[in-house]
Amino acid sequence: MATNKKSDIKHTTGGAAFTDIVLEIFRLNGRIIAAGDELVGELGLTSARWQVMGAAEGEEPLTVSQIARKMGLKRQSVQRIVDVLVNEGLLVLIDNPSHQRAKLVKLSVKGKNLLKKVEKLQCEWANSIAAGLDTKELKCAHDVIRELRVRLEN
């Protein structure tokens, strides 16, 4: 019977670099969620609620499934958050002409007003985090992360 020892497995240089990026993104994600929770906590939000509200902000209303796909989340998790935000008057559900049962999610006026406050806080926070970093390097990092996401989606 063949065994698969860790020493038998070798990354390519690119595979090792990608693995390092993935591990760093896991750590970064945890920090971003914690920072986001702290940033919007005083407004009665969490990072998860903020994320769903942001996805519902677009010109065209989306279904819960579309929001989940857009944000890389599970539909059931998004549905629970949408239900809470609807009960709090931050989102509204509207009829979907394309599907009788799958309602469309839209920000309410109250939700839009709250999101404006969040965007102001986020702008100040992002500016302070980015201060002193090279903008070209930030844009390059964005391009690489976006390309990795696209490859994973395919």
Residue pairs with C-beta under 8 A, 6 or more apart in sequence:
11 19
18 148
21 144
21 145
21 148
25 145
32 47
33 47
35 125
36 46
36 47
36 50
37 46
37 47
39 118
39 121
39 122
39 125
40 46
40 47
40 49
40 50
40 118
40 121
43 114
43 117
43 118
43 121
44 88
45 53
45 114
45 118
48 77
48 81
49 81
49 84
49 85
49 90
50 118
51 71
51 73
52 67
52 71
52 78
52 81
52 82
52 85
52 91
53 85
53 90
53 91
53 107
53 111
53 114
53 115
53 118
54 115
55 62
55 67
55 70
55 71
56 62
56 67
56 91
56 105
56 106
56 107
56 111
57 107
57 112
57 115
61 94
61 104
61 105
61 106
62 70
62 104
62 105
63 96
63 99
63 102
63 103
63 104
63 105
64 75
64 78
64 79
64 82
64 102
64 103
64 105
65 75
65 102
67 73
67 78
67 82
67 105
68 74
68 75
68 77
68 78
71 78
82 91
82 93
82 105
85 91
85 111
86 92
86 93
89 108
89 110
89 111
90 107
90 108
90 110
90 111
90 114
91 105
91 106
91 107
91 108
91 111
92 105
92 106
92 107
92 108
93 103
93 104
93 105
93 106
94 103
94 104
94 106
95 103
95 104
96 102
96 103
96 104
107 115
130 138
